Amino acid sequence: MSLDTVVEDIRDEARARAEEIRAEADEEAEAILAEAEADAEDIRAERAAEVESTIEQEREQQLSSAKLEAKQARLEARRNVLGDVRNDVEDEIAAIEGDRREDLTRELLTAAVEEFDTDDDLLVHGRAEDEDLIESLLEELDHDGSFGDARDCLGGVVVESDTSRVRVNNTFDSILDDVWESNLGEISDSLFEQ
């Protein structure tokens, strides 16, 4: 065998080996590329899921925030309506006149005076506009009493005595406060039936 044949055989063998190495490298590169593409796809899917989750969380937060704002606006509107109703009731009570005002004031004064001893000297406070009425009602009672300071109220009386520490607040305002507080749920239900 000649040297040329040996060289040619070695070259052929080297070429075959190089082709084999190149084929293995191509195969390995394809496997690495396929693995990288699979990893990239997994990462893309994971990121897409994270983005979708973040979007959903933000949507839920915005929806929750919007619901809370709507609820607060509804409550504020209800408070305003209840305040308007309360003001209307106060206006109606303040506008009571004549025999009705006299009868109501008499009942409140009589109930208040019953809390004191008969020999107590009473000081009766009330609305400035009701001073004459209160003084005339005091003349009907068995107690000594006089009109005290005018009070900023809707009507009724506040009675106190120098000899005792008792003060009885029988104003229209105090009665309205009690009635309003006890019936606020009922008032609200009837105003805002769903």
C-alpha positions as CSV (number, residue, x, y, z in Angstrom):
1,M,0.0,0.0,0.0
2,S,1.3,3.3,-0.9
3,L,1.8,6.2,1.2
4,D,-0.8,8.1,-0.8
5,T,-3.3,5.4,-0.2
6,V,-2.6,5.4,3.6
7,V,-2.9,9.2,3.6
8,E,-6.1,9.0,1.6
9,D,-7.5,6.3,4.0
10,I,-6.5,8.5,7.0
11,R,-8.2,11.5,5.3
12,D,-11.3,9.5,4.6
13,E,-11.3,8.2,8.1
14,A,-10.8,11.8,9.4
15,R,-13.5,13.1,7.2
16,A,-15.8,10.3,8.3
17,R,-14.9,11.0,11.9
18,A,-15.3,14.8,11.4
19,E,-18.7,14.1,9.7
20,E,-19.6,11.9,12.6
21,I,-18.5,14.6,15.1
22,R,-20.4,17.3,13.2
23,A,-23.5,15.1,13.1
24,E,-23.2,14.5,16.8
25,A,-22.6,18.3,17.4
26,D,-25.6,19.1,15.2
27,E,-27.7,16.6,17.0
28,E,-26.5,17.9,20.4
29,A,-27.1,21.5,19.2
30,E,-30.6,20.6,18.1
31,A,-31.2,19.0,21.5
32,I,-29.9,22.0,23.3
33,L,-31.9,24.3,21.1
34,A,-35.1,22.2,21.6
35,E,-34.5,22.3,25.4
36,A,-33.9,26.0,25.3
37,E,-37.0,26.6,23.3
38,A,-39.0,24.4,25.7
39,D,-37.5,26.3,28.6
40,A,-38.3,29.6,26.9
41,E,-41.9,28.4,26.3
42,D,-42.2,27.4,29.9
43,I,-40.9,30.8,31.0
44,R,-43.2,32.6,28.6
45,A,-46.2,30.6,30.0
46,E,-45.1,31.2,33.5
47,R,-44.8,35.0,32.9
48,A,-48.1,35.0,31.1
49,A,-49.7,33.3,34.1
50,E,-48.1,35.8,36.5
51,V,-49.2,38.8,34.3
52,E,-52.7,37.3,34.2
53,S,-52.7,36.9,37.9
54,T,-51.5,40.4,38.5
55,I,-54.1,41.8,36.1
56,E,-56.8,39.8,38.0
57,Q,-55.6,41.0,41.4
58,E,-55.6,44.6,40.2
59,R,-59.0,44.2,38.7
60,E,-60.3,42.7,42.0
61,Q,-58.7,45.6,43.9
62,Q,-60.2,48.2,41.6
63,L,-63.6,46.5,41.8
64,S,-63.4,46.3,45.6
65,S,-62.4,49.9,45.8
66,A,-65.2,51.0,43.5
67,K,-67.7,49.0,45.5
68,L,-66.4,50.6,48.7
69,E,-66.6,54.1,47.2
70,A,-70.2,53.4,46.0
71,K,-71.1,52.1,49.5
72,Q,-69.6,55.2,51.1
73,A,-71.4,57.5,48.6
74,R,-74.7,55.7,49.3
75,L,-74.2,56.0,53.1
76,E,-73.3,59.7,52.8
77,A,-76.5,60.2,50.7
78,R,-78.5,58.4,53.3
79,R,-77.0,60.5,56.1
80,N,-77.9,63.6,54.1
81,V,-81.5,62.4,53.6
82,L,-81.8,61.5,57.3
83,G,-80.4,64.9,58.2
84,D,-82.9,66.6,56.0
85,V,-85.7,64.6,57.5
86,R,-84.5,65.4,61.0
87,N,-84.3,69.1,60.1
88,D,-87.9,69.0,58.6
89,V,-89.2,67.3,61.8
90,E,-87.5,69.9,64.0
91,D,-89.0,72.7,61.8
92,E,-92.5,71.1,62.2
93,I,-92.0,70.8,66.0
94,A,-90.8,74.4,66.3
95,A,-93.8,75.6,64.4
96,I,-96.3,74.0,66.8
97,E,-98.5,76.8,68.1
98,G,-101.6,77.6,70.1
99,D,-103.4,75.1,72.2
100,R,-101.3,72.2,71.0
101,R,-98.0,73.9,72.2
102,E,-99.7,74.9,75.5
103,D,-100.9,71.3,76.1
104,L,-97.6,69.8,75.3
105,T,-95.7,72.3,77.4
106,R,-98.1,71.8,80.3
107,E,-97.6,68.0,80.2
108,L,-93.8,68.4,80.0
109,L,-93.7,70.9,82.8
110,T,-96.1,68.9,85.0
111,A,-93.9,65.7,84.5
112,A,-90.8,67.7,85.4
113,V,-92.2,69.3,88.5
114,E,-93.2,65.9,89.9
115,E,-89.5,65.2,90.3
116,F,-89.1,67.9,92.9
117,D,-90.3,68.4,96.5
118,T,-93.3,70.7,96.8
119,D,-91.4,73.3,98.8
120,D,-88.6,73.6,96.2
121,D,-88.3,76.9,94.5
122,L,-88.1,76.0,90.8
123,L,-86.3,77.7,88.0
124,V,-87.8,76.9,84.6
125,H,-85.9,77.5,81.4
126,G,-87.5,77.4,78.0
127,R,-87.6,78.9,74.6
128,A,-87.7,82.8,74.8
129,E,-90.9,82.8,72.7
130,D,-92.6,80.5,75.3
131,E,-91.7,82.7,78.3
132,D,-95.3,84.0,78.8
133,L,-96.8,80.5,78.3
134,I,-94.4,79.0,80.8
135,E,-95.1,81.7,83.4
136,S,-98.8,81.2,83.0
137,L,-98.4,77.5,83.4
138,L,-96.3,78.0,86.5
139,E,-99.2,79.9,88.1
140,E,-101.4,76.8,87.8
141,L,-99.0,74.6,89.7
142,D,-98.5,74.1,93.5
143,H,-94.8,74.9,93.2
144,D,-93.1,78.2,93.5
145,G,-91.2,78.8,90.3
146,S,-90.1,81.4,87.8
147,F,-88.9,81.6,84.3
148,G,-85.1,81.4,84.1
149,D,-82.8,81.8,81.2
150,A,-84.1,81.4,77.7
151,R,-82.8,78.2,76.0
152,D,-82.1,77.5,72.4
153,C,-84.5,74.7,72.0
154,L,-87.6,73.7,70.0
155,G,-89.9,74.1,73.0
156,G,-90.6,72.3,76.3
157,V,-88.8,73.0,79.6
158,V,-85.7,72.5,81.6
159,V,-86.5,72.6,85.3
160,E,-84.0,72.9,88.2
161,S,-84.0,73.8,91.8
162,D,-81.6,75.7,94.0
163,T,-82.1,73.3,96.9
164,S,-81.6,70.1,95.0
165,R,-79.1,69.0,92.4
166,V,-81.8,67.7,90.1
167,R,-82.3,69.0,86.6
168,V,-85.0,67.7,84.4
169,N,-84.7,68.2,80.7
170,N,-88.2,67.9,79.2
171,T,-87.5,69.9,76.0
172,F,-89.0,68.9,72.7
173,D,-85.3,68.4,71.6
174,S,-84.6,65.8,74.3
175,I,-87.7,63.9,73.5
176,L,-87.0,64.1,69.8
177,D,-83.5,62.8,70.4
178,D,-84.8,59.8,72.3
179,V,-87.5,59.0,69.8
180,W,-85.1,59.5,66.9
181,E,-82.4,57.2,68.4
182,S,-84.9,54.5,69.3
183,N,-86.6,54.5,65.9
184,L,-83.6,55.4,63.6
185,G,-83.5,51.9,62.1
186,E,-87.2,51.9,61.4
187,I,-87.0,55.4,59.9
188,S,-84.1,54.4,57.7
189,D,-85.9,51.2,56.6
190,S,-89.0,53.1,55.6
191,L,-87.0,55.8,53.8
192,F,-84.7,53.4,52.0
193,E,-86.8,50.3,51.3
194,Q,-84.8,48.1,49.0
